Amino acid sequence: MKNTVYIPSRTTGYAHPKCYLSHTNGCSTKITGEHCISHNLLNRIEKHNKTVDVVGLGWLPRDRLTSIGKKNLVSTVLCSQHNSALSPLDSAIGDLVEAISSIDADFQSQSPLGLSYSVDGLQMERWVLKTLLGLVRSGQIKQQSGELFTLKVKCLELLCKPAARWPLGWGLYVATPAEMVHHSSSFELLPVSNPDTGEILAVGLKFNGIAMNFLMGKPGHPAAFGVRRPRRLIFVAGPIKSQIELLWPSRKQGAAITFSHVGIYRGTSPSHAL
């Protein structure tokens, strides 16, 4: 696994009021303008006209992908100290999207080779937490009432302390493909919350069409959300097989998930017109 990303334990004695990690008393005095959805991911799904396709933001239609400029996703919710400490998490999600894109492109080539990648799963999970905290604190995602969502305090601990014990059932689930998956350069994030409190309980995610769920609680029926922390994603096109190995800190991992490549779709992504 790659080097673990830590929040420095030393304190500066300063808590920046705009930084969502101000409780650590380790802030710098400078607040940064940071993409709440990491620049690393945005660069990989950016189209030729410099826009990105996203769904889930509070000010966008909830039921379809919308093309927006990256500058619309900048927020000021981290000081420079904490922004710098957490920025390596962005590479994990960038690695995942790059791997999916490369495998898809390989299958579309005249002589596919079959490719193999590895991605740090725990860093992906912590990236989701970082992204959620940024979106909530910046108001980029809101309840239908217009009020801000809330997150469990445990989310901050899991983000700041890589060795923290994850509660039973928490984490990333990859949905088993029950229907056609359309690969497109896009990102989807849809929060599921307690309607009475506004606390986010889970998040539906799609990276280039691959569906995942991030749970912050123990589900009554785990299989309904997919496979928790699968050991690998396998992509098959005839005799050619590619894979993305997901690296987890625990030996207890979920089963591998297989996707079968059935053809090439040249039209607009169906998510644009749900």
C-alpha positions in Angstrom: 0.0 0.0 0.0 1.1 3.6 -0.6 2.3 5.8 2.2 -0.5 6.5 4.7 -1.9 10.1 4.8 -1.8 11.5 8.3 -3.1 14.7 9.8 -0.1 16.1 11.8 -0.6 15.6 15.5 1.4 18.8 16.4 -0.7 21.8 17.2 -0.2 25.4 16.1 -2.6 26.6 18.8 -4.8 28.1 16.1 -8.2 27.0 15.0 -9.3 28.7 11.7 -13.0 29.4 11.9 -13.5 28.4 8.3 -11.5 25.1 8.4 -13.6 22.0 9.1 -10.6 20.5 11.0 -10.3 23.4 13.3 -11.0 21.2 16.3 -7.4 19.9 16.0 -6.0 23.3 16.9 -3.4 22.7 14.2 -4.6 25.2 11.5 -2.5 27.7 9.6 -3.8 31.3 9.3 -4.4 31.0 5.6 -7.6 29.5 4.2 -7.3 28.0 0.7 -9.6 27.8 -2.3 -9.9 24.1 -2.9 -12.1 22.1 -5.3 -14.5 20.3 -3.0 -14.4 17.5 -5.6 -10.7 16.9 -6.0 -8.9 18.5 -8.9 -7.3 15.2 -9.6 -10.7 13.6 -10.3 -12.0 16.6 -12.2 -9.0 16.6 -14.6 -9.7 13.0 -15.5 -13.4 13.5 -16.3 -13.0 16.9 -17.9 -14.3 17.2 -21.4 -12.7 19.1 -24.3 -14.9 22.2 -23.6 -13.4 22.4 -20.1 -16.6 21.2 -18.4 -17.3 18.2 -16.2 -20.5 16.1 -15.9 -21.7 15.8 -12.3 -24.9 15.0 -10.4 -25.8 15.5 -6.7 -24.9 19.1 -6.0 -27.6 21.1 -4.2 -28.0 23.7 -6.9 -28.2 21.2 -9.8 -31.0 19.0 -11.0 -31.0 15.9 -8.8 -32.1 13.4 -11.5 -29.5 13.9 -14.3 -25.9 14.7 -15.1 -25.2 18.3 -15.8 -22.1 19.9 -17.4 -20.5 22.6 -15.4 -17.2 24.5 -15.2 -14.7 23.3 -12.6 -14.5 26.8 -11.1 -18.0 26.3 -9.8 -16.7 23.6 -7.5 -14.2 25.7 -5.5 -14.8 26.2 -1.8 -12.9 27.6 1.2 -13.3 25.0 3.9 -9.8 24.0 4.7 -6.7 25.9 5.9 -3.5 25.6 3.9 -2.0 23.3 6.6 -4.8 20.7 6.5 -5.4 21.1 2.7 -1.8 20.1 2.1 -1.9 17.2 4.6 -5.0 15.7 2.9 -4.2 16.4 -0.7 -2.5 13.0 -1.3 -5.9 11.3 -0.8 -6.9 12.7 -4.1 -4.4 10.5 -5.9 -6.2 7.3 -4.8 -9.5 8.3 -6.5 -7.6 9.6 -9.5 -5.9 6.2 -9.8 -9.3 4.4 -9.7 -10.8 6.6 -12.5 -7.7 6.4 -14.6 -7.7 2.6 -14.3 -11.4 2.3 -15.3 -10.8 4.7 -18.3 -7.7 2.8 -19.4 -9.3 -0.6 -19.3 -12.3 0.7 -21.2 -10.0 2.2 -23.9 -8.0 -1.0 -24.1 -11.2 -3.1 -24.7 -12.1 -0.7 -27.5 -8.7 -1.0 -29.2 -8.1 -3.4 -32.1 -5.7 -5.5 -30.1 -6.6 -5.3 -26.4 -3.9 -6.4 -24.0 -5.5 -6.9 -20.7 -4.4 -4.5 -18.0 -3.8 -4.7 -14.2 -3.9 -1.9 -11.7 -3.9 -1.6 -7.9 -5.6 1.1 -5.9 -5.5 1.9 -2.1 -9.0 1.2 -0.9 -8.7 2.8 2.5 -7.4 6.0 0.9 -10.5 5.9 -1.4 -12.7 5.7 1.7 -11.0 8.6 3.4 -11.3 10.6 0.2 -15.0 10.1 0.3 -15.1 11.4 3.9 -12.9 14.4 2.9 -15.2 15.2 -0.1 -18.4 14.8 2.0 -17.1 17.1 4.7 -16.1 19.7 2.1 -19.5 19.5 0.3 -21.5 19.8 3.5 -19.5 22.6 5.0 -19.5 24.6 1.8 -23.2 24.1 1.3 -22.7 22.5 -2.1 -25.1 19.7 -1.1 -28.2 20.5 0.9 -31.4 18.9 2.1 -34.5 19.5 0.0 -35.6 21.9 2.6 -32.5 24.0 1.9 -31.0 23.2 5.3 -27.5 21.9 5.6 -26.8 18.2 6.1 -24.9 17.0 9.1 -22.3 14.2 9.5 -21.5 11.8 12.4 -18.6 12.9 14.5 -16.9 9.5 13.8 -16.3 10.8 10.2 -13.8 13.3 11.4 -11.9 10.7 13.4 -11.7 8.3 10.5 -10.4 11.0 8.2 -7.8 12.3 10.7 -6.6 9.0 12.1 -5.8 6.3 9.5 -5.4 3.7 12.2 -8.8 4.4 13.7 -11.1 1.4 14.0 -13.9 1.5 11.4 -17.3 0.7 12.9 -19.0 -2.5 11.8 -20.6 -2.1 8.4 -19.1 1.3 7.6 -17.1 1.8 4.4 -17.2 1.3 0.7 -19.5 -1.2 -1.1 -19.2 -1.9 -4.8 -22.6 -2.6 -6.4 -22.8 -5.9 -8.3 -23.8 -5.2 -11.9 -27.5 -6.0 -12.1 -28.1 -4.0 -15.3 -26.1 -2.4 -18.1 -23.2 -0.2 -17.0 -22.5 2.7 -19.4 -18.9 4.0 -19.0 -18.7 7.8 -19.3 -16.3 10.4 -18.0 -18.5 11.5 -15.1 -19.0 11.6 -11.3 -22.2 11.1 -9.3 -22.8 11.6 -5.6 -26.2 11.3 -4.0 -26.5 11.5 -0.2 -29.1 9.5 1.7 -30.0 11.1 5.0 -32.3 10.7 8.1 -35.3 12.9 7.1 -35.8 14.0 10.7 -32.3 15.0 11.6 -30.6 15.7 8.2 -27.7 13.4 9.2 -26.2 11.7 6.2 -26.3 7.9 6.5 -25.0 6.8 3.2 -23.8 8.1 -0.2 -24.5 6.7 -3.6 -21.4 7.1 -5.9 -20.6 6.5 -9.5 -17.1 6.8 -11.0 -17.3 6.6 -14.8 -20.5 4.6 -14.5 -19.2 2.1 -11.8 -21.7 2.3 -9.0 -20.6 2.2 -5.3 -22.2 3.0 -1.9 -20.4 4.5 1.1 -22.2 3.6 4.3 -21.8 5.3 7.7 -23.7 2.8 9.7 -24.4 -0.9 9.9 -26.9 -1.9 7.2 -29.7 -4.4 8.0 -29.2 -6.0 4.6 -25.6 -5.5 3.5 -26.0 -7.3 0.2 -28.5 -4.7 -1.0 -25.6 -2.2 -1.2 -23.1 -4.5 -2.9 -19.9 -6.1 -1.7 -18.1 -4.4 1.1 -14.4 -3.8 0.4 -14.1 -6.2 -2.6 -10.6 -7.6 -3.2 -10.7 -6.7 -6.9 -12.8 -5.5 -9.8 -12.5 -7.8 -12.8 -13.3 -6.6 -16.4 -13.8 -9.3 -19.1 -14.1 -8.9 -22.9 -14.1 -12.3 -24.5 -10.8 -14.0 -23.7 -9.2 -10.7 -22.4 -9.3 -10.0 -18.7 -8.3 -6.8 -16.9 -8.4 -6.1 -13.2 -8.2 -3.4 -10.5 -6.9 -4.8 -7.2 -8.2 -2.9 -4.2 -5.8 -2.8 -1.3 -7.3 -3.0 2.2 -5.6 -2.9 5.6 -7.5 -6.0 6.8 -7.2 -9.5 5.5 -10.9 -9.8 5.6 -12.0 -8.7 2.2 -15.1 -9.0 0.1 -15.4 -11.2 -3.0 -14.2 -10.0 -6.4 -16.8 -8.4 -8.7 -16.8 -9.1 -12.4 -18.0 -6.8 -15.2 -18.5 -8.2 -18.7 -17.8 -5.9 -21.7 -20.6 -6.3 -24.2 -20.1 -3.5 -26.7 -19.5 0.1 -27.5 -22.1 2.8 -27.0 -21.5 6.0 -28.9 -24.6 8.1 -27.8 -25.0 10.5 -25.0 -24.7 9.0 -21.6 -28.2 7.8 -20.4 -27.6 9.6 -17.1 -28.0 12.9 -19.0 -31.6 12.2 -19.6 -33.0 10.1 -16.8 
